[in-house]
Amino acid sequence: MISLREVRKTRGEGAQRYSLEVPRLSLAPGEQWAVVGPSGCGKSTLLDLLALVLAPDRAGLFVYDDPAGALDIAALWRQGRHDRLAALRSRQLGYVLQTGGLLGFLDVRGNIALSRQLLGLKDDGSVRRLAEQLEIADQLEKKPQALSVGQRQRVSCARALAHGPRLLLADEPTAALDPLNAGRVMQLLLSQAREQGACCVIATHDEALVRELGVPVLRIACQRDGDGGVTATLAVTP
């Protein structure tokens, strides 16, 4: 579904430089991966590249296999085709932010339905169904500020899944949760992604949890370079 080869993203210069190197990464429909590594190693940068919100500085290959045909993502960035990238993001991707990213003026139902409404999709019952499966059906009429942290994260997961994305990304979705809630939210997120057949990539600091849930790990390792900057490299997938 997505293939990357020799992709690089750099921020800053000299001792303040940070570079992420992705020698090779291939993601297929239905796969589940956990991206792990030390704090600041580039887990969020990798997700932003995959979410098509961050342009690579270099890409030997960056291809997304859309149902209508293969799309050269690197070329779209070079050509400034932000309209095509935005359309692809809204239609094919779901993103669970670490902070939840819920809109305070909408109730839970409105937040979950937002991704579908923006695409002009009719109510097919998926909002209610996801709320039930993620155990927040009794919170549909409440505003986000009335929810617990764990409930807000479940709403964020439901919103990311509501329009049936092919690729689901989650950035530290359990970072603010206690161990019991973290395990439950992670389990529910993975099970819903699996049910929809979506590829799921989760950036997390909790390697023990994802391994307990049977999710294979992608590791990012960092090294200090001669100029004082840091290069982080994603381990090559088998």
C-alpha positions in Angstrom: 0.0 0.0 0.0 2.9 2.4 0.8 6.5 1.9 -0.2 9.4 4.1 0.9 13.0 3.8 -0.2 15.9 6.1 0.9 13.6 8.8 2.4 15.2 11.5 4.5 13.9 14.5 6.5 16.1 17.0 8.2 15.4 19.8 10.6 17.9 22.5 11.8 21.6 22.8 11.2 24.9 21.9 12.8 24.6 20.8 16.4 20.9 21.6 16.2 20.4 19.3 13.2 18.1 16.3 13.4 17.7 13.9 10.5 15.4 10.9 10.0 16.5 8.2 7.6 14.1 5.6 6.3 16.2 3.1 4.2 13.2 1.0 3.4 9.6 0.7 4.6 6.7 -1.2 3.0 3.2 -1.2 4.5 0.4 -3.6 3.4 -3.3 -3.5 4.0 -4.3 -5.1 7.4 -0.8 -4.9 8.8 -0.1 -3.6 12.3 3.2 -2.0 13.4 4.4 -0.2 16.5 7.2 2.4 16.1 9.4 2.5 19.2 12.5 4.4 20.2 13.7 6.9 22.7 12.0 10.2 23.3 12.8 12.7 20.5 14.0 10.0 18.1 11.6 10.9 15.3 8.5 8.7 15.8 6.2 11.6 15.2 8.3 12.8 12.2 7.8 9.3 10.6 4.1 9.4 11.2 3.8 12.9 9.7 5.7 11.7 6.6 3.3 8.8 6.3 0.3 11.1 6.9 1.4 13.3 4.0 1.6 16.4 6.1 5.4 16.6 6.1 7.4 16.7 2.8 10.6 14.6 2.6 13.8 16.4 1.7 14.9 13.4 -0.3 13.0 10.3 -1.5 14.4 7.5 -3.8 10.9 6.1 -3.7 7.7 7.2 -2.0 4.6 5.6 -3.6 1.1 5.2 -2.3 -1.0 2.5 -4.0 -4.4 4.2 -4.3 -7.3 1.9 -5.5 -7.3 4.1 -8.6 -3.6 3.5 -9.2 -0.1 4.1 -7.8 0.6 7.7 -6.8 4.1 9.1 -6.7 4.0 11.0 -3.4 7.5 12.4 -3.8 6.6 13.9 -7.2 3.4 15.4 -5.8 5.4 17.2 -3.1 8.0 18.4 -5.7 5.2 19.7 -7.9 3.4 21.4 -5.1 0.2 19.4 -5.6 -1.1 20.1 -2.2 -4.7 19.6 -3.4 -4.0 16.0 -4.4 -2.2 15.3 -1.2 -5.0 16.8 0.9 -7.6 14.8 -1.0 -5.6 11.6 -0.4 -5.2 12.4 3.3 -8.9 13.1 3.9 -10.1 10.0 1.9 -7.5 7.3 2.8 -5.9 8.3 6.1 -7.0 8.4 9.8 -4.8 10.0 12.4 -5.1 9.7 16.2 -3.2 12.6 17.8 -1.4 12.3 21.1 -3.5 15.2 22.5 -6.8 13.8 21.0 -7.4 16.9 18.9 -11.1 17.0 19.6 -13.2 20.1 18.9 -14.6 21.5 22.2 -17.7 23.1 20.6 -18.9 19.7 19.2 -20.3 16.8 21.2 -18.9 13.3 21.0 -21.3 12.4 18.2 -20.2 15.4 16.2 -16.5 14.8 16.7 -16.7 11.2 15.6 -18.9 12.1 12.6 -16.6 15.0 11.5 -14.3 13.0 9.2 -17.4 11.6 7.4 -19.1 14.9 7.1 -16.0 16.6 5.6 -16.1 13.9 2.8 -19.9 14.3 2.3 -20.6 10.8 3.5 -24.1 9.9 4.7 -24.8 8.5 8.2 -24.5 4.8 7.7 -24.7 3.9 11.4 -20.9 3.7 11.7 -20.7 6.6 14.3 -23.0 4.8 16.7 -21.4 1.4 15.9 -17.9 2.7 16.7 -19.1 4.4 19.8 -20.5 1.1 21.0 -17.4 -0.9 20.1 -15.1 1.6 21.8 -17.4 1.7 24.9 -18.4 5.4 24.7 -22.0 5.1 23.4 -23.3 6.6 26.6 -21.2 9.7 26.1 -22.4 10.7 22.6 -24.3 13.8 23.7 -21.5 15.1 26.0 -18.8 17.7 25.1 -15.1 16.6 25.3 -14.4 18.6 28.4 -16.9 16.4 30.3 -15.0 13.2 29.5 -12.1 11.5 31.1 -8.7 11.4 29.3 -9.3 7.8 28.4 -12.8 8.5 27.0 -11.4 11.4 24.9 -8.8 9.1 23.4 -11.5 6.6 22.5 -13.5 9.4 20.8 -10.3 10.4 18.9 -9.9 6.8 17.8 -13.5 6.5 16.7 -13.2 9.8 14.6 -10.1 8.5 12.9 -11.8 5.3 11.9 -15.3 6.6 11.1 -14.7 7.2 7.4 -13.1 3.8 6.8 -9.4 4.8 6.2 -7.0 2.4 4.5 -4.1 3.7 6.8 -4.6 4.5 10.5 -1.8 6.3 12.3 -1.7 6.9 16.0 0.9 9.1 17.8 1.4 8.0 21.4 -2.4 7.3 21.9 -1.9 6.0 25.4 0.8 8.4 26.7 -1.5 10.2 29.1 -3.3 7.1 30.4 -2.8 4.9 33.4 -1.7 1.3 32.6 -5.2 -0.2 32.8 -6.8 2.4 30.5 -3.7 2.3 28.2 -4.1 -1.4 27.6 -7.8 -1.1 27.0 -7.6 1.8 24.6 -4.7 0.2 22.6 -6.6 -3.1 22.4 -9.8 -1.4 21.2 -7.9 0.6 18.6 -6.1 -2.4 17.2 -9.2 -4.5 17.1 -11.2 -1.9 15.2 -8.4 -1.3 12.7 -8.2 -5.1 12.2 -12.0 -5.3 11.7 -11.9 -2.6 9.0 -8.8 -4.2 7.3 -6.8 -0.9 7.8 -3.1 -0.9 8.0 -2.2 0.5 11.5 1.0 2.2 12.5 1.3 3.3 16.2 4.1 5.4 17.6 4.5 4.5 21.3 6.9 4.6 24.2 5.2 1.5 25.7 7.0 -1.3 23.9 6.0 -3.9 26.6 2.3 -3.2 25.9 2.5 -3.5 22.1 4.5 -6.7 22.4 2.0 -8.1 24.9 -0.7 -7.4 22.3 1.3 -9.1 19.6 2.2 -6.1 17.5 5.5 -6.3 15.6 8.0 -3.5 16.3 9.7 -1.0 14.0 12.7 0.5 15.9 14.3 3.9 15.4 17.9 4.2 16.6 19.8 7.4 17.0 23.5 8.4 16.7 25.4 11.6 17.3 27.3 12.7 14.1 30.5 14.6 13.7 28.8 18.0 13.3 27.0 17.5 16.6 23.7 16.8 15.0 21.7 13.6 15.3 20.7 11.0 12.7 17.9 8.7 13.5 17.5 5.6 11.3 14.4 3.4 11.0 15.3 -0.3 11.1 14.6 -2.1 7.8 11.5 -4.2 7.8 11.9 -7.9 7.0 
